[in-house]
Structures are given as C-alpha cells and as structure tokens.
Amino acid sequence: MNCWEILGIEPTDDRRRIQDAYEQQLKFASESEARSLEQAFREAVGDAPAPATRPADTAQPGQPTHEAEEASERPLDANDGQVVREVVIQIKALLNDSSRSKDAGIWQAILCEPPADQPQLRREIGRQLEPQVRPMAENGTFPAPVAQFLGEWFGWFSMEEAPEVADERNYPEPGMAEEQGEQPPQMVNFWPAVIGWIVGLVILATLFGGMGGG
C-alpha cells in the first residue's frame, strides 16, 4: 500500500490537500495507524506534517476547558469566602419566612446571582447549606419546584424528582360512588310503630272498658 492509498487521496502536489487528508484520517487512527499516516505524509510531500489537532484535544461547546476546570478547583480566596457567607446568610433568612421560602424564583435569584453561580462558590455554598436545607427539601417541606431546583443546582440527585404534595382532601375511593349508586333505596319499616300504636289502643280500651263495667 503506497502513501496515497494510506492517505485516501489521488496523487497530488497540493500540500494543503495532503495535510487535510492526513488530519481527516488521523481522527480515527490508532497509535500504529497514526505512525503509518505520518510516514505516508512524509513520502507524499517530503516533510513532516504540521501538528494536527486531535478530537480529544478540542473542547466541545458547553464543555469546560482544562483552564476552566483548574479555575473551578482553585481554593477560595477572601472575596469568595465573603460571597459565600453573604449567600448563606440570605438563605437562612429566607428559611425563616415560610411563604417566601416556597417560591422557587426567590431561591434562583439568590443562588444564581454572580459571582455566587461560579462552580467553586456553588459547591461551597451547597456544602454549608446541605445539612439544613437538603433534609427539608427531601421530606416535603418545600414544594416540588423548589426541591427540584436545589437538587439540580447543588447536584443533590436524590432531590431532582421531588415527591408531589399529597392532596389531603377526602375523596371517595374509586368505585365507591358506583357501588353506592347501585344500592336500591331503603324503605322505612313502619310496622313496629303501627303495632305499638295498636297495642296502646287495646290497653286503653281495656282500661276504659273495665272502668265502665265497674
């Protein structure tokens, strides 16, 4: 197999085309294949190829770069520590307000405000709030939108699917209405009352009859 077959192109003097073919093949090449590609490039142009950017070296959009990862791992300085303390104080004040603490928008306004949204600050805020806030979200103290936001924001994965608040209103069990509707109307039994009335009349007649006969 000659150099052109390895590169996957027709023989050409166009160095740019050769370089493009080399880089395209390099994307899917193993280590041994990469060496063969480099040798084929040398044979095609008589020189070593320019450094190629491998896919693993290119950060995809939305993915943190190596520099960003290093920045997120750096220790907090005095300014960062002050930001963390202020946010924690705001959250603890929010917890004392039962109505405002159930508003997911207020939580987002506090926690997502720069620079508190930076990864290293977010982790530290979450670490300090977790012992108090996470149990409150997991046991249903907060409504589902608040619990879901906290779970996603701080990485508390068990909170991402917060339980729905149960409806405490009493509804009939399924099928009870149908069963009740199928029951025939109950008729009131008047016979005991009628018999009692007749017995009373008999007693009265006997009493009055005895008095008349005497």
Steps between C-alpha positions, in 0.01 A plus 500: 500500500654830391480835677202620293295194585577549869395865479193408294556752218628510143863603444530878518752779557252703706648497852181645651295214359753247626498660844117493509495134401758419765302677773174339389649151517672581830166561673417130490850354506653284770852565623659267244282637221599854598865407449417358155312816410793716603737291288259519205485878537882520497510292184235716335657840571850416619448667837337439837132595535391807693369423850145380469229570754352172620131487599594423858695826516205711385242603758142474379268796543358504851779282640746655748852551373804381691561856620138529619529171687817619670329826596204312647738299717698794637461580871263778596657836575375761748258656253352161412460418868314826556262424212432154644426642845261762361309243296472261795369784718238587237389138475468464877292817511285357220442183701346710776232623257270206436319664209802638310699178550242318287567724200751340263562836332638650822739206546621542143546875542725446802701197387539587132620855558864540383755430631317248720424293190866416442562124541742522791277744691190295422663189643600677820155655544341161444737338750406751771126488429465125448465391867202733550344553158526158335294313765231770480472455126503121512230472766256722312543824698557685172269471198620291207634791284728618783625148579566426132695824453714433809565143391617607156694808617699326772511154345281342770376237256258333739308829508464549128174307500328655795188322627175667410305651786212274586148642479360470849139551394289193554368348183303174475701200402478406130183300442333606824270744323398231255438251777294751692302589191414136435344447844115509495332760718431371846135498608415610852338221701188645664367171640650531852341841538164376373503199730591718796216737416249213480621351828460838663144528376419152631639585842305822511179323391546235769558762768200705401287185457587384851416833646163505325416151614582579863 
